[in-house]
Amino acid sequence: MKRSTEHILTTHTGSLPRPPELLEALQRRDRGEGDGAGLDDRVRAAVAEVVRRQADAGVSVVNDGEAGKIGYSTYVKERLEGFGGEGGMGGMPADLAEFPEYLQRVMSGLDFAMPACVGPVSYGDLDAVRADIANLKAAVDGADVEEAFMSAASPGVIAFFLQNQHYGSHEEYVAALADAMKQEYDEIHRAGIVLQLDCPDLAMTGHMQGEERSDFMRRAKVNVQAINHATRDIPPDAMRMHLCWGNYEGPHHHDIALRDIIETVFEARPSAISFEAANPRHEHEWTVFEDVKLPDGKAIIPGVLDSTTNYIEHPQLVAQRITRYAKLVGPENVMAGSDCGFATFASLLTVDPAITWAKLRAMAEGAELASKELY
């Protein structure tokens, strides 16, 4: 994973808006309708376009926008064996449960299937991830960018979204997922692409309704152990990871504090940590790094763009957000990012697509301002 001692690099969390015709095709495949004819071509074209637009917006570390995935975590049901029927998420956010009418509004935009684990988990063939890799490498070839990354669901977040109805415990289930997903992680690394593990479970599930905080912390450690087991053959500096408290506009007044989870997060092998740092519930947490020392070899990717609002951040505000962290941990250990994805589930677009690109441009402009101050 590249670091810079000359300027602040920019990136984002992963998902970006899909073209309408691609979204419709992904939804048809998710519902099992039709034979998927033409979908591969649509995905390939969308990846080429999304890389071009990232480069045009000034994003220096780009990805495929997760163009071929129906959701950042649930896409694995198309690649893993052992899933079927209907499941459900591993809990309801406690903050939204207090506001049921708003909860209904938030959940109404979700349109994807969530089967359950009903048998032994194993990875199928690698055709899908190899197609993702080929599409991204072709799109990046010749593009004015510094590096490419590809996201993959962590064992813990899969376990949250795809309910366990087979294994005797969470520990058994997440261990099986780690063994299976290792194939995808290794394939991305072998292709020379930075692997990003999506790990919202390390923060988001801390405010699930009815869960004791001690149970959450115990499970978070289990999930980190699963990450470390699955990535044991990948160097830490070839990986980054993302955590968040749920990519939805909502109260978030039950979110666990960053300070309470940061040490557990630092136990994970990936060298860079991406986290929410721009929204009104977590922006203040830059002060955590006044007291918590960044471990040797680690870097941070704080969100400087809120992924749930259509405000376009002012470049000077972006620069302020970057420099707060850079002055505490060193500018070479900071990359600017977004709080979360802009289309974590393909059908869920809180931010207008055109505004998404404007926000990314504002991030690049803010990084330029911060670089002038820091370097």
N, C-alpha and C positions, 0 to 999 in steps of 0.2 A: 504494500500500500504506500503510495507516494506521500511524502511530506515535503513542505517547501520552507526554505529559509529566506525566501525573497518576496513572497506575496502569499496572501491567504487564499487557499483553494476553496472552491465552492462545489457543493453536491446537493443531494436531496435524499429522501428516504426510500423511494423506489417507485411506487405506482403513479402513473400520470394518466390523464384522460384518454380513453380509447375513442376512435372515430365511431359515429353512430352505427354504421353498417357492420363494423367489427363487433361492437357490443351486442348487437342483435344475433350475430352468428355465434358468439360465445354463449349467450343465453340459450340458444337452441341446442347447442351441444350439451350444455349443463342439464337440460331437461330431457336429453336423449332423443331429440327430434331431428330427423334427417340423417344424412351420412357425413355431414361436415365438409361437403364438396366446396372447394374454394377457400376454406378457412386458412389453410397454410399460406396461401398467397396473400390473403388479407393481413395476416399477422406479419409476414415478411415486409410488406409495404409499410405497415404501421410502425414497425421498429425503425426502418430507414428514416421515416419522417420524424419520429419522436427524437431520435439521436440528432438529426439536423436541427430541430427546433431547440433542443437543449444547448447545442453549440452556439446557435444564433443568439440565445439568451445570455450567453456568457458562463454557462455551467462548465466547469473544468473536469469534473469526475462524473461521468454519465452512465446511464444504464438503458435497458430496453423498454422502460416504462411499464414493465410487467404486461406487455401488450397481449400475450397469448394466455393470460391467466384470468379466470373468473373472479378469483379472490386471492389475496396474498397468502392465506393459510389453507383455504379449502381446495385450492387447485390440486393438492396432493392426492385427493380421492381418485383422480384420473391416472395416477402413476403408481399408487400403492395397492397391493392386494389385501383383502381382509375387511373391506368396508361394504356396507349395504344397508338397506332399510332406511329408517329415519331416526336421527338422533336429536341433538340440540346442544346449545352452548352450556358450558359448565357453571352457569350461574347468571344472575341478573345484576347489573350495576346498582349498588345501593343508592347512589345519588339519583338515578333516574326513577327508581322505585318510589321515591318520595313524591314524584311529579308524574303520575300515571298518564295524564293527557299528553304531556310532552314526550314521554317514553313512546307512546304510540306513534307520534309524529316522526321521531328519530328512526324507529324500526321499520316504518312503512317503505323506506327506500331500498330495503334489502331484498334482492331477488336472486337467490342461489340455494342450491340444495345442500343439506348438512346430513349426510348419512352417518351411521355409527360404526364403530369397530365391532364386527361380529365374528371375527375369526383371526387366526394368526396373521400378523402384519409382515409383509415382505415387499420389496421393491420389484416392480415389473421390469420391462426393458427400459433402456436409457434413451429411446428415440426422442421423446419429448424434450428432455433437457438438452440433448445434443442439437436439436433443432433450434432451441432458444439460443444456445451458444453460437451456432453458425449465423443466425440472424443478427445477433449483436456484433460479432466480429466483422461481418460484412458491412454493417452500417458504420462502425467506428473507423474502418479502414479509410484513411484519407481525411477523416474529420478533424477539425481543429479542437481537439480535446486532449487532456493529459492522461486520463486513465479511464477504465471501464470497470463497473462492478455489476454483480448479478445477485439478486436476493433469493433466499430460500427459507422456507418455514422451519422454525426450530422445533425440536420434539415437544417442548412444553406448550407452544401455541397450537400445534396440531391436536394435542391431547385436550386442550380447552374447547376447541371448536368442533371436533369430531369425537363425540361421546364414546367412552369405553363401555362396551357391553360384553366383553369377552375375557379380559385379563382380571386376575384376582385383586390387583391393587394398582394405584397410580404408578408406583415404582416399576412394576412389571411392564405396564403399558408404555411408559415413556422410554424404558430401556429398549423395548422392541422397536419403537419408532426411531430411536437413535441408531440402532443397527441398520435399519432399512434406509434411512435418509442419508447415512454416510456415503452411499453410492452417488447420490446427487451432489453432495458437497464435494467429494473427491473429483467428480467429473468437471465441475466448474473450476476447481483449482488447477487441474491438469491442463485446462484450456488457457491458463495464464490470465484469468479474470479474477478480480478481487471478489471473494465470497462475502456476502452480507447475510447474517442470520437474523431473521425477524423474531424478536423475543418480547412482544408486549406482555406475555404472561409474567414477566419478572417485575412488572409494576401494575398493570391493569387489573389483574385478578386479585390484587390486594383490597379492592373495594367491591368485591362481589357480595351480593346480599347473603347474609347468614353465615359468612365465613369468619372464623376466629383469626386474628392477626398472626398468632403463633403458628396456626396451620398453614397460612400463606407462606410465612418465612421458611418453614420446613420444606414445603413443596418447591419453593423457589430454589433452594439449595439442591434438591434432587434434580431439578430441571437444568441447573448449571452443570452438575456432574454429567448429565446426559449429553449436553453440548460438548463438554471436554472429551468425553469418550468418543463421540461421533467425529470429532475434528482432530483426533490425536495424530493423524498423519499429515496435517496441514500446518505450516508455520504460522504462528500468531500474527505476524506482520503481513500475511496474505489474507487476513480476515478483518471484518468489522461486524458490529452487531447493533441492532436497534431495539430500544425499549420505549414504551410509552404507556400512558394511562387510559388509552382508548381514544381512537381518533374520531370523536364526536363532539359537537358543540353541546355542552350541557353543564350542569352545576359543578361537578367534579369536587364537591366539598368533602367527599369521603376518600379522596386519593391518598395513598400512602406517600409520605415525604421522601424525596430523593435521598436525603441524608440517611434514612432508615434502611435503604436497600443498596446504597452505593458500594459498600464493602462486599456484599454478596455478588453484585454485578462484576466487580473487579476480579473476582475469582474465575470468571470465564476466560477462556484462552484468547479470543479475538483481541487484537491490540487496540482497536478504536471503538468507542462507545458513542452511539447516536442517541439523543434523547430530546424530549420536549423542553424548550427553554424560552419560547416566545409567547405562549398563551397566558392569559391573566391569572391562571391558577399556579403556574410553575415558573414564570419569568424571574421571580425573586430568588430562585434557588441557585443562582450563580454564586451566592455567598457561601454555599457549601464548600467550595474550593478554597475559601480563606482558611478553613480548618482541616480539610481532607487533602492529603498530599496525593497527587497523581502518581501512581506506581510507575517505576521505570519501564520504558517500552510502551506505555499506554498513551493514547491520544483521545481527544474528545471531539465530537461533532454536534455541538449544541444547535438546536433549532433556532434560526433567526427569522423564520417565516412561520406564521400560524396557518396551518393547513385546513382550518375550519371556518375561516372568515374571508369575505370578499374585499376587505380592506387591502390595499396595496401598501405594504410597509414603506416608509420613507427611507431612502438609502442612508440618511444620517442615523436613523434609529437602528438600522441593520448594523452600521459601523459601530455604534455604541454597544450593541449586544455582543459583537465579536470582540471588541477590545476589553470588555469586562473580563472575559474568560482568558484572553491572551495575556493580560497583565498578571494573572494569577498562576497560570500553568505554563506560560511561554508560547509565543505565537507559532512556533514550529510544531506545537502539539495541538493546534486548533484548526479545524476545517469547518466552514460555514455550511449549514444544512437546513432542512425543514423539520418542523415538529413531527410530521408523519407523512404518509402518502396523500396524494390528492385524489386518488380513486382506489382506496385499499380494496374495496369490493367494486367490481367494474360498473355496477349499476348505481353506485352511491357517489354522487357528485355534489358535494356541499359548495365547492368553489367553482364558479363558471370557468370552463376550459380556457377561454381567452384571458381571463384574469390570472389563471395559474401561470401562464407564460409571462405576464407582466410582473408578477410577484418574483419569479425567478430572475428576471432582468434586474429588478430592484435589489435582489440579493447580490448579484454580480457587481452592481454599482456600489453598494455598501461595502463589499469586500475590497474594492479598489480604494475607497476612502480609508478603510481601516488599515490597509497595507501601507498607505502613505504615512499614517501616524505611527505604525509599529515598526516600520523598516526605514 
